[in-house]
Amino acid sequence: MFLAWHEIKKEKLRYGLVIGVILLIAYLIFILSALAQGLASQNTAGVNSWQSQSVLLSKDANGNLAQSMLTKADLPNDLPAKTDRIGLAQGILKAGDTRQSATYVGLENQAAIRKTIKLTEGRFNQNNQEVVLGDSLKQSGFQLNEKVQMGLSQDQYTVVGFAKDGLYNMAPVVYGSMDDWAAIKGVNSDFVGSGLISQKKLTKKTKNTQILTKSALFNKMPGYSAQNQTFLFMIAFLVVISIVIVAIFLYILTMQKFENLAVLKAQGIPTSYLVMNTLAQTVVILVFSVGLGTALAALTGLAIPKAVPMTFDPVLMTGTAILLVLTGIIGAIIPMRIISKIDPVSVIGG
């Protein structure tokens, strides 16, 4: 370790460039991870806040709860506790000249979901034609006690509160009464809702319905899986690139001091010591550069505007940093093998 640290201090510019490149790659991975998690949260925040485990919806909806419509005959009997009928309607929320795409979520007054929703301002809707908006709609100009219109309904609805994590499939949520859902959706009274949301595991279904887990519901959301897979491939490629860069830099550095290493071996320095020295250098470079990348990403998280959908999870960042260090060590295998095969006689004698 002494030799590794002494060499790094002597060749500050050379190793500084290596650290700088790996730092930028690590920083880019952290930013992409935060962006991927932030966008995923905009799809799933609402459902996660409901603490749901199972969803029952119509088979014809292809797993899209917003497109599902159930009749009374589609509702199973003997449902478990904490199972709520819910109605979704995607449309435009209007207040004066302000327009915003939103998803109306109709709930019954005694719904268990209501107890899981956290308000940031105001109160829950207690009557028909009262709504609670996702708190992101504040930034769009909607205000408490304001009259708004939603979807296909011509009725006026009063904003009585704002809810935390009010997002569904990247659209702000508008919570309201189940009795107002049909008018906003533009359907007749034959339909009683979009589906059933349960905090328990649903097992009973009818002929025209299907049951999905929460994760299966997310994967059926338009664009959700494609978006996550795109970010996953980008991050995976960056990790591979970081391994290649570490390998190239260490290979070049090893070849530049090839004769010096041969002399050290001729003087009796064990091969294991020289190999461990290269490994120690790699670990120091990776820990230092990834640590700086983590700090830079954390500072970015503090400075980034709220409108940018980025979520910096300390647990995820720590896990990613450890993964980068471990995978980066793989890049040291090639130079370590070169060192182990150095023949002092052939190098010095040649």
C-alpha positions in Angstrom: 0.0 0.0 0.0 2.9 2.3 0.8 4.4 1.9 -2.7 0.9 2.4 -4.3 0.2 5.6 -2.4 3.7 7.0 -3.0 3.5 6.4 -6.7 0.1 8.2 -6.9 1.4 11.2 -5.0 4.5 11.4 -7.3 2.4 11.2 -10.5 -0.4 13.5 -9.5 -1.4 14.6 -13.0 -1.3 11.1 -14.5 -3.5 9.6 -11.8 -5.6 12.8 -11.5 -6.7 12.3 -15.1 -7.6 8.7 -14.4 -9.6 9.8 -11.3 -11.3 12.6 -13.3 -12.5 10.3 -16.1 -13.9 7.7 -13.6 -15.4 10.5 -11.5 -17.4 11.7 -14.5 -18.6 8.2 -15.4 -19.7 7.6 -11.8 -21.4 11.0 -11.7 -23.3 10.2 -14.9 -24.4 6.9 -13.6 -25.7 8.5 -10.4 -27.6 11.1 -12.3 -29.1 8.6 -14.7 -30.1 6.4 -11.7 -31.8 9.3 -10.0 -33.6 10.3 -13.2 -34.8 6.7 -13.8 -36.0 6.5 -10.2 -37.7 9.9 -10.4 -39.5 9.1 -13.6 -40.5 5.7 -12.3 -41.9 7.4 -9.1 -44.0 9.7 -11.3 -45.6 6.5 -12.7 -46.1 4.7 -9.4 -46.2 7.2 -6.5 -50.0 7.2 -6.3 -50.4 3.5 -6.2 -47.5 3.1 -3.8 -49.0 5.6 -1.4 -52.2 3.5 -1.4 -50.3 0.6 0.1 -52.0 -1.7 -2.4 -51.0 -5.3 -3.0 -53.6 -6.5 -5.6 -55.7 -4.9 -8.3 -58.8 -6.4 -9.9 -59.7 -4.9 -13.3 -61.4 -5.9 -16.6 -59.7 -8.3 -18.9 -60.3 -6.1 -21.9 -58.2 -3.3 -20.4 -54.9 -5.1 -21.1 -53.7 -4.4 -17.6 -54.3 -0.6 -17.9 -56.4 0.4 -14.9 -57.3 3.8 -16.4 -58.9 2.0 -19.4 -60.8 -0.6 -17.3 -64.5 -0.4 -16.7 -66.5 -2.7 -14.4 -70.2 -3.4 -14.2 -71.9 -4.5 -11.0 -71.9 -8.1 -12.2 -68.1 -8.0 -12.5 -67.6 -7.4 -8.8 -66.8 -10.6 -6.8 -68.5 -11.4 -3.6 -66.9 -11.8 -0.1 -64.0 -9.5 -0.7 -61.3 -9.1 2.0 -61.1 -6.1 4.2 -59.3 -3.0 3.0 -60.5 -3.6 -0.6 -61.9 -0.5 -2.3 -63.8 0.2 -5.5 -62.0 2.9 -7.5 -62.8 4.9 -10.6 -60.1 6.4 -12.9 -60.7 8.9 -15.6 -57.9 10.6 -17.6 -58.7 14.1 -18.8 -58.0 17.8 -18.6 -58.3 19.7 -15.3 -59.4 23.3 -15.9 -59.6 26.5 -13.9 -60.0 29.7 -15.8 -57.2 29.8 -18.4 -55.2 27.1 -16.6 -55.1 23.6 -18.1 -53.4 20.5 -17.0 -53.6 16.8 -17.9 -54.7 14.8 -14.9 -56.1 11.5 -13.7 -59.3 11.6 -11.7 -59.4 9.0 -8.9 -62.9 8.4 -7.5 -63.1 6.9 -4.1 -65.9 6.0 -1.8 -66.2 7.9 1.5 -65.2 4.9 3.6 -62.4 3.7 1.4 -59.3 2.4 3.2 -57.2 4.2 0.6 -58.2 7.5 2.0 -56.4 6.7 5.3 -53.1 6.2 3.4 -53.2 9.5 1.5 -51.2 12.2 3.2 -52.4 15.8 2.8 -49.9 18.7 2.5 -52.7 21.3 2.8 -56.4 21.5 3.4 -58.7 18.6 4.1 -60.2 15.5 2.4 -63.3 15.8 0.2 -66.4 15.1 2.3 -69.1 15.7 -0.3 -69.7 15.4 -4.0 -68.1 18.1 -6.2 -65.2 18.4 -3.8 -61.7 17.4 -4.9 -58.2 17.0 -3.5 -55.4 17.7 -6.0 -51.9 16.2 -6.1 -49.5 18.7 -4.7 -47.6 19.0 -8.0 -50.6 20.8 -9.3 -49.8 23.7 -7.0 -46.9 24.5 -9.3 -49.3 24.7 -12.3 -51.3 27.5 -10.6 -54.2 25.6 -8.9 -55.2 27.0 -5.5 -57.1 26.0 -2.5 -60.9 26.7 -2.6 -60.7 27.3 -6.3 -63.5 26.1 -8.7 -62.3 23.6 -11.3 -63.7 21.4 -14.0 -62.5 17.9 -14.8 -62.8 15.6 -17.8 -66.2 15.5 -19.7 -68.2 16.8 -16.8 -69.5 20.4 -17.0 -69.9 20.6 -13.2 -67.8 22.8 -11.0 -65.6 21.1 -8.3 -64.1 22.9 -5.3 -60.5 22.3 -4.4 -60.4 21.5 -0.7 -56.9 20.0 -0.3 -53.6 18.9 -1.7 -52.1 15.4 -1.4 -48.5 14.2 -1.2 -47.3 11.8 -3.9 -50.4 12.5 -6.0 -49.2 11.1 -9.3 -50.4 8.2 -11.5 -48.7 7.2 -14.8 -46.8 10.6 -14.8 -50.0 12.6 -14.5 -51.2 14.5 -11.4 -54.0 12.9 -9.5 -57.3 14.5 -8.6 -59.0 12.7 -5.8 -62.8 13.0 -5.6 -66.0 11.2 -4.9 -66.9 7.9 -6.6 -70.3 9.4 -7.3 -68.7 12.0 -9.6 -66.6 9.5 -11.5 -69.2 8.5 -14.2 -69.9 12.1 -15.2 -66.2 12.9 -15.5 -65.5 9.7 -17.4 -68.5 10.2 -19.6 -70.1 6.8 -19.0 -73.6 5.7 -18.0 -74.7 4.3 -14.7 -74.2 0.7 -15.9 -70.5 1.0 -15.0 -69.6 1.2 -11.3 -65.9 1.8 -11.4 -62.5 1.0 -13.0 -61.4 -1.7 -10.6 -60.8 -2.9 -7.0 -57.7 -1.9 -5.1 -56.8 -4.1 -2.1 -54.2 -3.9 0.6 -54.6 -7.7 0.9 -54.1 -10.5 -1.7 -57.1 -10.9 -3.9 -58.0 -14.4 -5.1 -61.6 -14.2 -6.2 -62.4 -12.9 -9.7 -65.3 -13.1 -12.1 -65.4 -14.2 -15.8 -64.6 -10.8 -17.3 -61.9 -9.7 -14.8 -58.3 -10.3 -14.0 -56.1 -9.9 -10.9 -52.7 -8.2 -11.0 -50.1 -7.6 -8.4 -48.8 -4.1 -7.9 -45.6 -4.8 -9.8 -47.6 -6.3 -12.7 -49.8 -3.3 -12.8 -46.8 -1.0 -13.0 -45.3 -3.1 -15.9 -48.6 -2.7 -17.8 -48.5 1.1 -17.6 -47.9 2.6 -21.0 -44.2 3.3 -21.4 -43.2 2.2 -17.9 -41.2 -1.0 -18.8 -39.6 0.5 -21.9 -38.5 3.6 -19.9 -36.9 1.5 -17.1 -35.2 -0.9 -19.5 -33.7 2.0 -21.5 -32.2 3.5 -18.4 -31.0 0.0 -17.2 -29.2 -0.6 -20.4 -27.6 2.9 -20.4 -26.4 2.3 -16.8 -25.1 -1.2 -17.6 -23.2 0.1 -20.6 -21.6 2.9 -18.5 -20.5 0.3 -15.9 -18.9 -1.8 -18.7 -17.2 1.3 -20.1 -15.8 2.1 -16.6 -14.3 -1.4 -16.4 -12.7 -0.9 -19.9 -11.3 2.5 -19.0 -9.8 1.3 -15.7 -8.2 -1.7 -17.6 -6.8 0.5 -20.4 -5.4 3.1 -18.0 -3.8 0.5 -15.7 -2.4 -1.4 -18.7 -0.8 1.7 -20.0 0.6 2.6 -16.6 1.9 -0.9 -16.2 3.6 -1.0 -19.6 5.3 2.4 -18.9 6.9 1.0 -15.8 7.5 -2.4 -17.2 11.3 -2.3 -16.8 11.1 -0.8 -13.3 8.9 -3.7 -12.3 11.4 -6.2 -13.8 14.2 -4.6 -11.8 12.1 -4.8 -8.6 11.5 -8.5 -9.2 15.2 -9.1 -9.9 16.0 -7.5 -6.5 13.8 -10.1 -4.9 10.5 -8.2 -4.5 7.8 -10.9 -4.4 5.4 -11.0 -7.4 2.5 -11.0 -4.9 3.6 -7.7 -3.5 3.7 -6.1 -6.9 0.3 -7.5 -7.8 -1.2 -6.3 -4.5 0.3 -2.9 -5.1 -1.5 -2.6 -8.4 -4.7 -3.8 -6.8 -4.3 -1.2 -4.0 -3.8 1.5 -6.6 -7.0 0.5 -8.3 -9.0 0.5 -5.1 -7.6 3.9 -4.1 -8.4 5.4 -7.5 -11.9 3.9 -7.6 -12.9 4.8 -4.0 -11.6 8.3 -4.4 -13.2 8.9 -7.8 -16.5 7.2 -6.9 -16.6 9.1 -3.6 -16.2 12.4 -5.4 -18.8 11.4 -7.9 -21.2 10.6 -5.1 -20.6 13.9 -3.4 -21.1 15.8 -6.7 -24.3 14.0 -7.3 -25.6 14.8 -3.8 -24.8 18.5 -4.4 -26.6 18.3 -7.7 -29.7 16.8 -5.9 -29.7 19.9 -3.6 -29.5 22.3 -6.5 -31.8 20.7 -9.0 -35.2 22.3 -9.5 -38.3 20.5 -8.2 -39.7 20.4 -11.7 -37.0 17.9 -12.7 -38.1 14.4 -11.9 -35.0 13.2 -10.1 -35.0 11.1 -6.9 -31.6 10.6 -5.1 -32.0 7.6 -2.8 -29.1 7.3 -0.4 -29.4 3.5 -0.2 -29.4 3.1 -4.0 -26.5 5.5 -4.4 -24.5 3.6 -1.8 -25.2 0.3 -3.5 -24.3 1.8 -6.9 -21.0 3.2 -5.5 -20.0 -0.2 -4.1 -20.9 -1.9 -7.3 -18.8 0.5 -9.3 -15.8 -0.1 -7.1 -16.2 -3.9 -7.2 -16.7 -4.0 -11.0 -13.8 -1.5 -11.5 -11.5 -3.9 -9.7 -12.2 -6.4 -12.6 -10.3 -3.9 -14.8 -7.1 -4.5 -12.8 -7.0 -8.2 -13.7 -5.2 -7.7 -17.0 -2.3 -5.5 -15.6 -2.0 -7.9 -12.6 -1.6 -10.9 -15.0 1.1 -9.0 -16.9 3.0 -8.3 -13.7 2.8 -11.9 -12.6 4.4 -13.0 -15.9 7.3 -10.6 -16.0 10.6 -12.4 -16.5 13.4 -10.1 -15.1 16.1 -11.9 -17.1 14.4 -11.5 -20.5 13.5 -7.9 -19.8 16.7 -6.6 -18.3 18.9 -8.9 -20.5 17.1 -7.7 -23.7 
